[in-house]
Amino acid sequence: MGEKADQILFDFLTEEYNHPFNGWDFSYLNGRMTSIRTNPAWDYTYTVTTAMKQASTLLDMHTGGGEKLAQLLALQPVPEAYATELYAPNVIAARQRLSPLGVTVYTALDECLPFPDQTLNLVINRHGSYNPSEVLRILKTGQMFITQQVGDQTNARLHELLGRQKQVEHPWNIDYAARQMEDAGGHVIERKEEFFMTRFHDVGAIVYYLKAVPWEVPDFSIEKYWHQLVDIHHLLHQQGSVDIPFHSFLLIVQKL
């Protein structure tokens, strides 16, 4: 690329990086980042709303901006609903969205959830961390925890394109997560795992995505990864898109 073309690309990527991101809303990337799932192994919305029919109290952990919880409650109301979120901008967005629905949003650590023992009928968690013992502590006996998690093989190809190796502290897959819950005293009643593709259509979408999930590549910046981003830009120009394997699993646990 020439100097002028470099500057145009750099300015474009800078604009993408600085574009506002709120809650857990990736609608800005509609048509630029798509999930390729031919035969989904489960439907999170259906699974959770089915369980909500029997629940009088609900906690959504790491609710983000409350987008998903608001959608779930519109489909299946619950008498008492709560949410937790740690990221300050998301807490503001979640309270604005969920307070009118009667949902109390707490800022709380996974290790210290703001509920007495055996308080809740249902705890849900979509792509957030959790402490197995603490989740089971606040659940009533016989009630359920439903979580959809991002597995440790997600985005390994993206790390490769950036010239780095993905670092993981420990395995994070259905076997490991199920064993954790069982060791804490839970009974796994359903477990599913799947692998599908996230398709990116331009390098700007990748930059925006990495800004939105800063834990994925903690040292990411356009300047540091400039040469790799240029290579990805050329690859996308040649291929039209690039597919990044995504690893996900669902775990449903009952408190004994």
N, C-alpha and C positions, 0 to 999 in steps of 0.2 A: 504494500500500500504506500502511496505517496504521502507527503507531509500534510497536504490539504485533506486527503481522505482520512488520514489518521485523526486529524483534529475534528472532523465531522463525526466520526465514530465515537471519539472520546466525549465530545459534547453530548451526543445522543445517550451514551451510557450513563453519563453524569445526571442527565435529566431523569432517566429511568430510576437510578438509585435514589434520587431525591424526591421522586413522586410519593405523595402521602400514602401510608398504609395504616389502616385502622382495624382494630379487632382481629378477626381472622377472615377477612374478606378479600378474596383473590379475584374478584370480578373484573378488575382492571386488566387482567391477563386473559379474559375470555377470547377464545380463538387463537391465542398465542401460546397457551399452556393447557394441554388437554390430557385427561386420563383415558388410557386405552384399556378398557376392561370388557372383554367379550362375554365372559360368563362369571359375574361377580359371585363370590362364595357366600356372601351375606349382604343384607341391607340394614345398615346401622339404624336408620330412621324407623323402619318397620320393627326391628328387634326391640328398640327402646320404647316406642309408643305402645307396643303390645304389653310390655312389662308395666308401663305407666298406668294401664287400665286398672291394675290391682294395687296401686300405690297411693297412699294419702300424703306421704312426705317424700320429697325428692331433693337430692343434691347433685348439681352438675359441677364437677371439679375442673379447674382451668377452663373456664367458660369463654375465654377470649373476650370478644366484644359482645357476647351473649347472642350472637346471630343464630347459632344452631339451637340453643335452648328456647329461644323465642319461637322458632319454627316448630319445635317439638310440642311446646305448650299450646300452640294454635291448633295442632292436630289432636292433642290429647291433654286437656287441662288436668292439673293436679291441685288439690286443696292447699298444700303448702309446698313451696319450691324455694330452694336456696342455690347459691352459686358461690364458687371461690375463684379468685384471679389475683395473681401477684404483680403482673406488669402494669405499672401505674396508668399509662394512657388507656390500656384496655379496661381497667377498673372504671374509669370515667365513662367510657363508651358503654360498658355493660350496665352500669347503673342507669344511664340515660335510657337505654333500650328496655331493661328488665324491670325497673322500679314501677312503671305504669302497669306492669303485669302482676304486681304483688310479690315479686321475687326480691329477696334480700341478698345482696352481693357482699361477701366478706373478702378481705385480704388475709390469707391464711397460708401457712406453711403446710406441706404434706404431713409433717411429723406432729402437727398440733392443730387439728381441725376443730372449729369452735362449736362442738356439739357434745352433750353428755353421752355416756355409754348407752347403747341400744336405743337410739333416737329415731333413726330413719328407716323407711321401707325400701328405698332404692337409691343407690349411688351410681352415677354414670360418669364416664371419663372418656373423652375423645381426644387422643393424641397428647395427653398430659401425663406428667409423672404422678406417682402415688406411693404411699407407704402401705403395704398390705395389712400390717397389724392395726394401723390407725383406721383404715377403711372398715375392717371387720369390727373394730371397737364401737364405731358409731352406728353400725347396722343392727337392727333388731334380729333376734334369732329367726332363722328360716328365710330371711330376706336376701336380696340379690345385689351384686356389684357387676355392672356391665362396662367393659372397657374395650375400645378399639385403639390399637397401638401401632406406631410406626416402627417396623423392625429394623435390625441393625444392618441389613443389606441394602436399605434404601439409599439411593444417590451415590453408591460406590462408583458408578460410571462417571458421574459428574465430578467427583473428586479426581478421578483419573484424568479427565479432560483438563482439569486445573493443575495437573502436574503434582498432585499430592496424594497421600494415602489416607483413607478415612480411619480415624482413631476411635476405638470403642473401649470403654473401661471393662466391660464384661459382655458376654453374649446377650442379645435381647431378641428373643424369639418365643414362640408359643411354649416350647418345652421349659425354658428358663422361667418365664412368667408364671406358668401353671405351677411349677414346683415351689416358687416363692409363696404363692397364695396357699398352697396345701401345707407348707411348713408353718404358715401363720395360723392355720386352723380352719381354713376355708375348704369347701367342697366344690371342685370344678364340675359344673354340669354341662358346659358346652365349650368347645375350643375349635377355632377355625383359623387357617392361615392361607394367605395367597400372595402371589407375585404378579404384578402387572406393570404397565409402562406409563410413565409421564412423558408426553411428547412436547418438546419445546420447538417453536417455529422461528425464533430470532434470539440473538444474544442479549438483547435488551430485556427480554422476559426472564432470562436466567439471572441477570444482574438484579432485577427487581425482586425475584424470588429469594435470592441469597440475602438481600437486605432484610426481607420480611422474616427470615428464619436465621438469625445471626448465630445461633448455636451450631448450625451445620458446618460452616467454615468460619470459625471465630476471628481469624485474622484477615477476612476478606476485605479488599478494597480494590477499586478499579486500577489504581496505580500499581499495587503490588502484583496483581494478576493480569496486567495489561497484555503482555505477549500471549498468554494463554487465551485471553478473551478474543484477541485478534485471530488466533488459530481457530477458535470455535466459530467466529463470525464467517471465516472462509469455509469451514466445514458445512455450516448451515446454508451458505450460498450455493454450495455444490449439491447438497443432499435435499435441501428444502426443509428438513427438520432433523432433530436428533432425539432418540428414545433413551430415557433414563429409567432403568428398572426400579420399581417401587415395591417395598416389602411391608405387608400389613398383617395384623392378626387380631382376632376377636376372642375375648375371654369372658365367660359368664360364670360367676362364682356365687355360691350360696353360703351364708353364715350358718354353721351348725349350732 
